[in-house]
Amino acid sequence: MKSYFFTINMNYAECDTLYHNTIRYVVVQDNQGKNIQLKKSHVLKFLTPQGIKGNFRLDVDENNSFKDLKRIG
């Protein structure tokens, strides 16, 4: 299993566009500069009234398939 670490800092208005558009994926850049594409459903579970903010760890399998996404700080 491989892990990627990244930060998301989206206010609520920015997150609102995820609900009302046909956007299916969110692209984040990990701490090493690699772009990672996530299904928006994986990210939206962290939505609060302040938006989506924090440090995250994405775990993927050997085929780079999603395994888990956790807020770590």
Short mmCIF file of the C-alpha atoms (twelve columns), coordinates in Angstrom:
data_MODEL
# 
_entry.id   MODEL 
# 
loop_
_atom_site.group_PDB 
_atom_site.id 
_atom_site.type_symbol 
_atom_site.label_atom_id 
_atom_site.label_alt_id 
_atom_site.label_comp_id 
_atom_site.label_asym_id 
_atom_site.label_seq_id 
_atom_site.Cartn_x 
_atom_site.Cartn_y 
_atom_site.Cartn_z 
_atom_site.pdbx_PDB_model_num 
ATOM 1  C CA . MET A 1  0.000   0.000  0.000   1 
ATOM 2  C CA . LYS A 2  1.160   3.533  -0.770  1 
ATOM 3  C CA . SER A 3  0.193   6.765  0.999   1 
ATOM 4  C CA . TYR A 4  0.003   10.339 -0.258  1 
ATOM 5  C CA . PHE A 5  -0.149  13.379 2.014   1 
ATOM 6  C CA . PHE A 6  -1.744  16.703 1.079   1 
ATOM 7  C CA . THR A 7  -3.569  19.740 2.412   1 
ATOM 8  C CA . ILE A 8  -7.005  21.006 1.389   1 
ATOM 9  C CA . ASN A 9  -8.122  24.540 2.205   1 
ATOM 10 C CA . MET A 10 -11.478 25.168 0.489   1 
ATOM 11 C CA . ASN A 11 -14.050 27.550 1.951   1 
ATOM 12 C CA . TYR A 12 -17.733 26.609 1.975   1 
ATOM 13 C CA . ALA A 13 -18.547 28.630 -1.163  1 
ATOM 14 C CA . GLU A 14 -15.874 26.752 -3.122  1 
ATOM 15 C CA . CYS A 15 -17.273 23.449 -1.870  1 
ATOM 16 C CA . ASP A 16 -20.789 24.491 -2.843  1 
ATOM 17 C CA . THR A 17 -19.749 24.394 -6.504  1 
ATOM 18 C CA . LEU A 18 -18.955 20.688 -6.078  1 
ATOM 19 C CA . TYR A 19 -22.607 20.028 -5.250  1 
ATOM 20 C CA . HIS A 20 -24.138 22.132 -7.998  1 
ATOM 21 C CA . ASN A 21 -21.877 21.308 -10.924 1 
ATOM 22 C CA . THR A 22 -21.272 18.152 -12.871 1 
ATOM 23 C CA . ILE A 23 -17.777 17.986 -11.393 1 
ATOM 24 C CA . ARG A 24 -16.928 14.360 -10.716 1 
ATOM 25 C CA . TYR A 25 -13.346 14.678 -9.511  1 
ATOM 26 C CA . VAL A 26 -11.196 16.923 -7.354  1 
ATOM 27 C CA . VAL A 27 -7.496  17.289 -8.158  1 
ATOM 28 C CA . VAL A 28 -5.111  17.889 -5.273  1 
ATOM 29 C CA . GLN A 29 -1.347  18.222 -5.199  1 
ATOM 30 C CA . ASP A 30 0.459   16.065 -2.654  1 
ATOM 31 C CA . ASN A 31 3.300   17.324 -0.495  1 
ATOM 32 C CA . GLN A 32 5.812   16.073 -3.089  1 
ATOM 33 C CA . GLY A 33 4.155   17.976 -5.961  1 
ATOM 34 C CA . LYS A 34 2.296   15.060 -7.580  1 
ATOM 35 C CA . ASN A 35 -1.252  15.743 -8.830  1 
ATOM 36 C CA . ILE A 36 -3.837  13.271 -7.556  1 
ATOM 37 C CA . GLN A 37 -7.389  12.907 -8.848  1 
ATOM 38 C CA . LEU A 38 -10.050 11.928 -6.293  1 
ATOM 39 C CA . LYS A 39 -13.750 11.278 -6.717  1 
ATOM 40 C CA . LYS A 40 -15.577 14.221 -5.202  1 
ATOM 41 C CA . SER A 41 -17.586 11.850 -2.994  1 
ATOM 42 C CA . HIS A 42 -14.391 10.893 -1.145  1 
ATOM 43 C CA . VAL A 43 -13.669 14.550 -0.378  1 
ATOM 44 C CA . LEU A 44 -17.195 15.765 0.403   1 
ATOM 45 C CA . LYS A 45 -17.480 13.557 3.473   1 
ATOM 46 C CA . PHE A 46 -15.118 16.040 5.173   1 
ATOM 47 C CA . LEU A 47 -17.326 19.068 4.450   1 
ATOM 48 C CA . THR A 48 -18.126 21.298 7.444   1 
ATOM 49 C CA . PRO A 49 -19.797 24.746 7.625   1 
ATOM 50 C CA . GLN A 50 -16.280 26.188 7.238   1 
ATOM 51 C CA . GLY A 51 -15.555 24.147 4.100   1 
ATOM 52 C CA . ILE A 52 -12.973 21.398 3.719   1 
ATOM 53 C CA . LYS A 53 -9.772  22.181 5.559   1 
ATOM 54 C CA . GLY A 54 -6.916  20.114 6.926   1 
ATOM 55 C CA . ASN A 55 -4.116  17.716 6.234   1 
ATOM 56 C CA . PHE A 56 -5.051  14.390 4.704   1 
ATOM 57 C CA . ARG A 57 -3.585  10.970 3.995   1 
ATOM 58 C CA . LEU A 58 -4.734  9.014  0.946   1 
ATOM 59 C CA . ASP A 59 -4.019  5.282  0.913   1 
ATOM 60 C CA . VAL A 60 -4.012  3.415  -2.401  1 
ATOM 61 C CA . ASP A 61 -3.256  -0.184 -3.336  1 
ATOM 62 C CA . GLU A 62 -0.536  -1.413 -5.690  1 
ATOM 63 C CA . ASN A 63 -2.755  -0.490 -8.681  1 
ATOM 64 C CA . ASN A 64 -3.240  3.058  -7.337  1 
ATOM 65 C CA . SER A 65 -6.886  2.262  -6.554  1 
ATOM 66 C CA . PHE A 66 -8.499  4.140  -3.676  1 
ATOM 67 C CA . LYS A 67 -8.370  2.422  -0.292  1 
ATOM 68 C CA . ASP A 68 -8.900  5.147  2.321   1 
ATOM 69 C CA . LEU A 69 -8.812  8.901  2.902   1 
ATOM 70 C CA . LYS A 70 -8.333  10.293 6.414   1 
ATOM 71 C CA . ARG A 71 -7.944  13.750 7.887   1 
ATOM 72 C CA . ILE A 72 -4.745  13.681 9.918   1 
ATOM 73 C CA . GLY A 73 -4.627  17.245 11.172  1 
# 
